Structure formats: structure tokens, C-alpha cells
Amino acid sequence: MKQLFDQDGATSAVAAVLDRSDRQAPSGRPWVMANMVASADGAYAISGVSRALSSPEDREIFHALRASADAILVAAGTARAERYRRPTAMAEFADQRRVFTPTPAPRLVVVSRSLRLAEDQPFLSGEGVEPLLLHPADADTSGVPAGVELRGLGSGGVDLQAAMRSLDADGVRIVLCEGGPTLLGQLHELDLIDELFLSLAPILASGTQVGILGGGTETIRQLSLHRVWEANGFLFLNYRRDRQGQPAS
Ligand SMILES: NC(=O)c1ccc[n+]([C@@H]2O[C@H](COP(=O)([O-])OP(=O)(O)OC[C@H]3O[C@@H](n4cnc5c(N)ncnc54)[C@H](OP(=O)(O)O)[C@@H]3O)[C@@H](O)[C@H]2O)c1
């Protein structure tokens, strides 16, 4: 993978992504990274899933990000659509090109309002740490299948700021949010995204699943371009939230 910017930065995408040392969690909550892949016209899914937008290098970054995070935050819609499994510790990347230092697997944290989880959801069982299911405190949890720890936060919907405080109290320092757009849009509105990894596929897709933050209220926040890589026509954009001039949180 060729690094286009910042040339003075780390030499490999994986090494840069794995480096936790320059991700300083703000006081009281973890550092929040978001990772998404999109087509050149901004589509985030083709036929309801993201697979056709991805590439081997995108998956390399996807796995390296997972290896650098303490928790993976995902909305129930994505967990259902993409058949989420429990993350397991990765000693090496699937295509054997990159060898990662083994890490404890990050914990999967799923956010749901409806608590509509089919018993055959892959993340409800199998190898790996028991996932955490965040739900509104007033939700009826009696129908939730076994295999997850339940935690009620907020009323009507999960209070995402409280969720971050709660993860912080668990010792989580870096959260990787893998979407989907409905969840990411809320994190954006709350200014809870510190870093964005956006893989741009050389594809035009059209359709209605467009916009990695979903269709929320217009909310402008400044980013700074941190690094860019290119491989096989894909651009891998790494942004950081530009908080210059803001009081420290
Ligand atoms: N291109 C990519 O990188 C990428 C990444 C991720 C996902 N995707 C795609 O995105 C699509 C899904 O995205 P989406 O925007 O439709 O849905 P989503 O954000 O994945 O999930 C929405 C659901 O999450 C739960 N939720 C979100 N915010 C909540 C809150 N504050 N409190 C409680 N529950 C909350 C609710 O679950 P309940 O319905 O259980 O109440 C809600 O219906 C899929 O097609 C997936 O393949 C693409």
C-alpha cells in the first residue's frame, strides 16, 4: 500500500493503525474511531451489505483497527445485516501478508432499542468474550436470548454519552465504531468521533444507502486530514477531529 500523505508519518498503514500511542482518550470517555467503506458516490452498502465495496487492503485496515481497539461498537442493524460474530484475538492477518502482535480480542458492544435479536445471531455464541448489549433502561429485556451482558442506559434510546462513560469505567480506552450510519450520525451530532477511517472504493453505486452518517440533522464539524494511502485504485483516508481552539474536554 502506497502512502500519499503524510509522507513523514508511519511507513505502513498497518503499523500506523496499530499505534495506540498518539490516541489520547479525552477525560471521562474513550478515544472513538469510526471505520467505514464507501463508493466514490458515497454508497455504504450494495444489496444491503458492504462486502462488494471492500478490498484486501480495506480488510487489512479493518483487522488492524480491530487489533488496536479495546471495544467494537456496532448498531444492531449492522450486526443483523452483516451477521456479526464475536471478535477473536488475531495473531496474523488472513492473507498471511501481515503478522500482528497477538492482542486480547476487543469486546463487541451492540446498541439496540428494539432488542430484536434472532437466536441464530452469530455473536450470541461461539469463541470470544461475551458481548455487551446496550439498550434503553426502560426496554423489556425478557425476550433477549442468552449470550450477552445487558446494560440499560438512557430512556427511549441508548444515551450514547452515558455509554461512553460506562465503557470508560470498564477500562476501555479506544472504541472502534463500525457503524452503521444511523449510529455514526448520532455519535457525530454528539461530537464523539475523534478519528475517521474512510475507504473509498473506485465504484459508482447509486441507490438509497448513501451517506456514512445517515440522514441526520445537518451538523458541521472540522476534520484534519491525517494520512492517506492508495492501493489498487482505493483511497484510504484517515481523518482526525480538529479540536484546535476548543477547550480541552
Ligand atoms: N460501508 C460500511 O462500512 C458499513 C458499515 C456498517 C454498516 N453498513 C451497512 O449499513 C446498513 C445498516 O446501517 P443503518 O444505518 O441502517 O443501521 P445501523 O446504524 O447499523 O443500526 C440502526 C439500529 O441500531 C440501533 N440503534 C442505533 N442508535 C441507537 C440508540 N441511540 N439507541 C438504541 N438503539 C440504537 C437500533 O436497533 P434496533 O433496530 O435493534 O432497535 C437501530 O434500528 C447495512 O446495510 C450495513 O451493511 C455499512
The ligand as an SDF file (V2000), in Angstrom:
LIG
                    3D

 48 52  0  0  0  0  0  0  0  0999 V2000
  -19.9190    0.5540    4.3480 N   0  0  0  0  0  0  0  0  0  0  0  0
  -19.6460    0.3200    5.6100 C   0  0  0  0  0  0  0  0  0  0  0  0
  -18.5140    0.4610    6.0610 O   0  0  0  0  0  0  0  0  0  0  0  0
  -20.7590   -0.1240    6.5210 C   0  0  0  0  0  0  0  0  0  0  0  0
  -20.5180   -0.2250    7.9020 C   0  0  0  0  0  0  0  0  0  0  0  0
  -21.5780   -0.5850    8.7190 C   0  0  0  0  0  0  0  0  0  0  0  0
  -22.8140   -0.8620    8.1900 C   0  0  0  0  0  0  0  0  0  0  0  0
  -23.0020   -0.7610    6.8500 N   0  0  0  0  0  0  0  0  0  0  0  0
  -24.3250   -1.0290    6.2720 C   0  0  0  0  0  0  0  0  0  0  0  0
  -25.2280   -0.1200    6.8700 O   0  0  0  0  0  0  0  0  0  0  0  0
  -26.5310   -0.7030    6.9130 C   0  0  0  0  0  0  0  0  0  0  0  0
  -27.0810   -0.5650    8.3200 C   0  0  0  0  0  0  0  0  0  0  0  0
  -26.9950    0.7730    8.7270 O   0  0  0  0  0  0  0  0  0  0  0  0
  -28.2650    1.5530    9.2870 P   0  0  0  0  0  0  0  0  0  0  0  0
  -27.8950    2.9910    9.3950 O   0  0  0  0  0  0  0  0  0  0  0  0
  -29.4780    1.1630    8.5110 O   0  0  0  0  0  0  0  0  0  0  0  0
  -28.4680    0.9480   10.7170 O   0  0  0  0  0  0  0  0  0  0  0  0
  -27.4600    0.8060   11.9460 P   0  0  0  0  0  0  0  0  0  0  0  0
  -26.9170    2.1250   12.3650 O   0  0  0  0  0  0  0  0  0  0  0  0
  -26.4980   -0.2880   11.6930 O   0  0  0  0  0  0  0  0  0  0  0  0
  -28.4960    0.2460   13.0320 O   0  0  0  0  0  0  0  0  0  0  0  0
  -29.5980    1.0000   13.4320 C   0  0  0  0  0  0  0  0  0  0  0  0
  -30.1540    0.3180   14.6360 C   0  0  0  0  0  0  0  0  0  0  0  0
  -29.2300    0.4270   15.7080 O   0  0  0  0  0  0  0  0  0  0  0  0
  -29.9330    0.6010   16.9200 C   0  0  0  0  0  0  0  0  0  0  0  0
  -29.6520    1.9400   17.4210 N   0  0  0  0  0  0  0  0  0  0  0  0
  -28.9940    2.9470   16.8050 C   0  0  0  0  0  0  0  0  0  0  0  0
  -28.8710    4.0020   17.6210 N   0  0  0  0  0  0  0  0  0  0  0  0
  -29.4650    3.6470   18.7730 C   0  0  0  0  0  0  0  0  0  0  0  0
  -29.6590    4.3040   20.0260 C   0  0  0  0  0  0  0  0  0  0  0  0
  -29.1970    5.5480   20.2870 N   0  0  0  0  0  0  0  0  0  0  0  0
  -30.3120    3.6170   20.9940 N   0  0  0  0  0  0  0  0  0  0  0  0
  -30.7620    2.3610   20.7840 C   0  0  0  0  0  0  0  0  0  0  0  0
  -30.6090    1.6890   19.6210 N   0  0  0  0  0  0  0  0  0  0  0  0
  -29.9580    2.3330   18.6480 C   0  0  0  0  0  0  0  0  0  0  0  0
  -31.3770    0.3850   16.5930 C   0  0  0  0  0  0  0  0  0  0  0  0
  -31.5000   -1.0280   16.6680 O   0  0  0  0  0  0  0  0  0  0  0  0
  -32.8740   -1.8270   16.8480 P   0  0  0  0  0  0  0  0  0  0  0  0
  -33.4630   -1.8670   15.4690 O   0  0  0  0  0  0  0  0  0  0  0  0
  -32.4520   -3.1780   17.3380 O   0  0  0  0  0  0  0  0  0  0  0  0
  -33.6890   -1.0690   17.8220 O   0  0  0  0  0  0  0  0  0  0  0  0
  -31.4440    0.8770   15.1610 C   0  0  0  0  0  0  0  0  0  0  0  0
  -32.5690    0.3750   14.4550 O   0  0  0  0  0  0  0  0  0  0  0  0
  -26.3690   -2.1400    6.4710 C   0  0  0  0  0  0  0  0  0  0  0  0
  -26.7480   -2.2250    5.1260 O   0  0  0  0  0  0  0  0  0  0  0  0
  -24.8820   -2.3900    6.6050 C   0  0  0  0  0  0  0  0  0  0  0  0
  -24.4420   -3.3520    5.6900 O   0  0  0  0  0  0  0  0  0  0  0  0
  -22.0100   -0.3980    6.0070 C   0  0  0  0  0  0  0  0  0  0  0  0
  1  2  1  0
  2  3  2  0
  2  4  1  0
  4  5  1  0
  4 48  2  0
  5  6  2  0
  6  7  1  0
  7  8  2  0
  8  9  1  0
  8 48  1  0
  9 10  1  0
  9 46  1  0
 10 11  1  0
 11 12  1  0
 11 44  1  0
 12 13  1  0
 13 14  1  0
 14 15  2  0
 14 16  1  0
 14 17  1  0
 17 18  1  0
 18 19  2  0
 18 20  1  0
 18 21  1  0
 21 22  1  0
 22 23  1  0
 23 24  1  0
 23 42  1  0
 24 25  1  0
 25 26  1  0
 25 36  1  0
 26 27  1  0
 26 35  1  0
 27 28  2  0
 28 29  1  0
 29 30  1  0
 29 35  2  0
 30 31  1  0
 30 32  2  0
 32 33  1  0
 33 34  2  0
 34 35  1  0
 36 37  1  0
 36 42  1  0
 37 38  1  0
 38 39  2  0
 38 40  1  0
 38 41  1  0
 42 43  1  0
 44 45  1  0
 44 46  1  0
 46 47  1  0
M  CHG  2   8   1  16  -1
M  END
$$$$
